[in-house]
Amino acid sequence: MMRIDYTRRAAKFIASLDGATKNKILSGVMGLTDIPPKGDIKLLHGDYPSKSFRLRIGKYRVIYRYDVDENNQRILVVEEINLRGNIYD
């Protein structure tokens, strides 16, 4: 099983959501742990760290990347979650 780490900013945004939206977002994030990952995914370019991706979940966007820890276990790092109009600022 892949470990999922959320930045403080992403965790705070999830905590602010209503129950139905929170479940939809968390379900989408869980789909990223599958091989191949599930969802509307695109590789990001520009000011994002190397190999960052975005997942579209309705009007929300999840910015994430994959990493490896010291035990060579894969980690899904959720960098940011926000509305489409606010995430790319």
C-alpha positions as CSV (number, residue, x, y, z in Angstrom):
1,M,0.0,0.0,0.0
2,M,1.2,3.4,-0.9
3,R,1.5,6.0,1.9
4,I,-0.3,9.3,1.4
5,D,1.1,12.5,2.9
6,Y,-0.8,15.8,2.9
7,T,0.8,19.2,3.3
8,R,-0.6,21.4,6.0
9,R,-2.3,23.5,3.4
10,A,-4.0,20.5,1.7
11,A,-5.1,19.0,5.0
12,K,-6.6,22.4,6.1
13,F,-8.6,22.7,2.9
14,I,-10.0,19.2,3.2
15,A,-11.0,19.9,6.8
16,S,-12.9,23.0,5.6
17,L,-15.1,21.0,3.2
18,D,-18.6,19.6,3.8
19,G,-18.9,15.8,4.2
20,A,-20.0,14.8,0.7
21,T,-17.3,17.0,-1.0
22,K,-14.6,15.7,1.4
23,N,-15.5,12.1,0.6
24,K,-15.4,12.8,-3.1
25,I,-12.0,14.4,-2.9
26,L,-10.6,11.7,-0.6
27,S,-11.9,9.0,-2.9
28,G,-10.2,10.7,-5.9
29,V,-6.9,10.9,-4.0
30,M,-7.2,7.1,-3.1
31,G,-7.5,6.5,-6.9
32,L,-4.1,7.9,-7.3
33,T,-2.6,5.1,-5.3
34,D,-3.7,2.5,-8.0
35,I,-1.4,1.5,-10.8
36,P,-2.1,3.1,-13.2
37,P,-3.6,6.0,-11.2
38,K,-7.3,6.7,-11.9
39,G,-8.8,10.1,-12.8
40,D,-8.4,13.1,-15.1
41,I,-4.7,13.6,-14.6
42,K,-2.2,15.9,-16.3
43,L,1.5,16.6,-15.9
44,L,2.1,20.2,-14.8
45,H,4.7,22.5,-16.3
46,G,6.1,25.8,-15.2
47,D,6.6,26.8,-11.6
48,Y,5.8,23.4,-10.1
49,P,8.3,20.9,-8.7
50,S,9.5,18.3,-11.2
51,K,7.0,15.6,-12.0
52,S,4.0,17.3,-10.4
53,F,0.6,16.4,-11.6
54,R,-2.9,17.7,-11.2
55,L,-6.1,15.7,-10.7
56,R,-9.4,17.2,-11.7
57,I,-12.4,16.3,-9.4
58,G,-15.3,18.4,-10.7
59,K,-14.5,22.1,-9.9
60,Y,-11.6,21.1,-7.6
61,R,-8.0,20.5,-8.4
62,V,-5.5,18.4,-6.5
63,I,-1.8,19.1,-7.1
64,Y,0.4,16.1,-6.2
65,R,3.6,14.2,-6.8
66,Y,5.1,10.8,-6.1
67,D,8.1,10.4,-3.9
68,V,10.1,7.6,-2.3
69,D,11.1,7.4,1.4
70,E,14.3,6.0,3.0
71,N,12.8,2.4,2.9
72,N,12.2,2.7,-0.8
73,Q,8.4,2.8,-0.2
74,R,6.4,5.0,-2.6
75,I,4.7,8.0,-1.2
76,L,1.9,10.1,-2.7
77,V,2.5,13.7,-1.6
78,V,-0.7,15.9,-1.9
79,E,0.7,19.4,-2.2
80,E,-2.5,21.5,-2.6
81,I,-6.2,21.2,-3.1
82,N,-8.4,24.1,-4.1
83,L,-11.0,25.3,-6.5
84,R,-9.9,25.5,-10.2
85,G,-9.9,29.4,-10.2
86,N,-7.7,29.6,-7.0
87,I,-5.2,26.8,-7.4
88,Y,-3.0,28.1,-10.2
89,D,-2.4,31.5,-8.7
